[in-house]
Amino acid sequence: MRAGIAALLAAYVLSQFYRAFLAVLTPVLQTDLGATASDLAAASGLWFLAFAVMQIPVGEALDRIGPRLTTAALVGTGAVGAVIFAMAGGPGAIKLAMVLIGIGCSSVLMASYYIFARSYAPAVFGTLAGATVGIGNLGNIGSSLPLSLAVEAFGWRGSLWGLAAITALIALAILTLLRDPPRTGGGQKGSLLDLLRMPALWPMLIMMAVCYAPAASIRGLWVGPLFRDVFGADAAWIGQVSLIMGLAMVAGSFAYGPLERVLGTRKWLIFGGNALALACLTGLWLSPQSPALTIALLAGLGFAGASFPMVIAHGRAFIPAHLTGRGVTLLNLFGIAPVGLLQLVTGRIHASTAPDPASAPYATIFGFIALMLAAGLVVYAFSQDRTD
């Protein structure tokens, strides 16, 4: 089982890599294929959309088929997407490739959570979930400087062919090494509607919708434009800021599990962490003028905003065993879909806000995200605590 989980972890590192790697490829794709910034933004959005749409069928498949065949088949689909990307002749092929890669990544994290929920003590679920995300976030780091070095050495097509091969090998490793956990007994049946009828689950779904999107959307979309437009940063400086925020997100993912054991509560740990994230967003909203302070606030947001594995752990504690797959993927759907939606909304906010001063559009974006998180915290305050 450990070798199979290691294969899933490798696949999740790839998933994090694929959702962030277009930023590094943007200049060369614009030069070679004429792909505009809007083309690549659309391609990135399609990745998130495909990933989100797949969560419901993935949940069904995890409960009915099991994580081994489900994940191996989908990661293989992602390898096909990487091949199409490597052979792309224009922006349309890139968009198709990103859809297939998004589908390929859609089950990896949830397969891991399914196995943790079914094979390990409930009390360690939050720690295992957070550690998985922390390790997977190393893919964000790989999609920056290491990818740029690979593109310099092998070209972007050669790099994509290498990624396609790695993706295919990981799919084969999952098929060969992973073992499905035992099935639940008793022949119990259920559906997604059974989960949606659970009042206790809704505060966690709302919290999922607001806890991951702030750090993910700012790290993935707005750090670069903010530092370019407000502080005149070059690519190297932007890369350093992105790395700092990414490392803070990794550290936060590892910190939430041990903090749960120390504090003995999930609800108030999640509430307190996201209240700290809200404070950082408020600081960015009110004063995005000092580069040092902005970097510190972004790092704080990255650290505190890494609570979504713990929110899934909180929600999972209310989910019946025979609905584990559908339950964790429903929670993940509420976490991942808002990222894409927030990118679209904040893009319109940026376009419609006069850059006078240059920080004004970004302050408006941070203010909008802060209000969104504050509303989610109000709802979550009425949730039931459960720590297994």
Secondary structure, DSSP 8 states (H G I E B T S, - for coil): -HHHHHHHHHHHHHHHHHTTTHHHHHHHHHHHH---HHHHHHHHHHHHHHHHHTHHHHHHHHHHT-HHHHHHHHHHHHHHHHHHHHT--SHHHHHHHHHHHHHHHTTHHHHHHHHHHHHS-GGGHHHHHHHHHHHHTHHHHHTTHHHHHHHHHHHHHHHHHHHHHHHHHHHHHHHHH-------STT----HHHHHT-GGGHHHHHHHHHHSHHHHHIIIIIHHHHHHHHH---HHHHHHHHHHHHHHHHHHHHHHHHHHHHHT-SHHHHHHHHHHHHHHHHHHHH-TT-HHHHHHHHHHHHHHT--HHHHHHHHHTTS-GGGHHHHHHHHHHHHHHHHHHHHHHHHHHHHHS--SSTTHHHHHHHHHHHHHHHHHHHHHTTS-----
